[in-house]
Amino acid sequence: MNQLSRNGIHAFDFLLGHWHVENRRLRKRLQDNHEWETFDAIQHNQALPAGIGNYDDFVAGNWRPGFVGMSLRLFNPQTGLWSIYWLDNQNAGLSAAGILLPPVVGQFENGVGVFECEDELDGKPIRVRYTWSDLQPDSARWEQAMSPDQGKTWEMNWRMLFRRAT
């Protein structure tokens, strides 16, 4: 995949299809916790009509039976930025008032995608960052990090290694 296909509206084309996902996730976030859980998941990514983005399902039955997550990625051709929403069957990605929670927003540069937003954890303001890297036709890496101090320090708390399913 050339660099141009990782920019703009085609930035996430690499992710289309079926994947096996190896997860490593901190049990507690921003609490100086060092206890990791590992689990496998499957994911299927599909394009949305007219190239406006894509979505995937995230099923990790051995981790949390019945849990289903979903990422919705939307491309804004006016800004050239992507917005990524996380939804799941625990809260549907909605606030208590029924409003869609804020997306991480960003783009790819030099083969690495960085997407950030302001959020809350346990009622405290935090910054969230998703990073996509090591993009290959049959593999990719995703990480989530959080910052309690407006991006001065970061704690990586979830890593996914993607391997294309055959």
Beta strands, then each sheet from edge to edge (+ up, - down):
strand 1: 17-26
strand 2: 36-47
strand 3: 53-59
strand 4: 68-76
strand 5: 81-88
strand 6: 104-109
strand 7: 112-121
strand 8: 124-136
strand 9: 139-147
strand 10: 155-164
sheet 1: 1+ 2- 3+ 4- 5+ 6- 7+ 8- 9+ 10- 1+
end
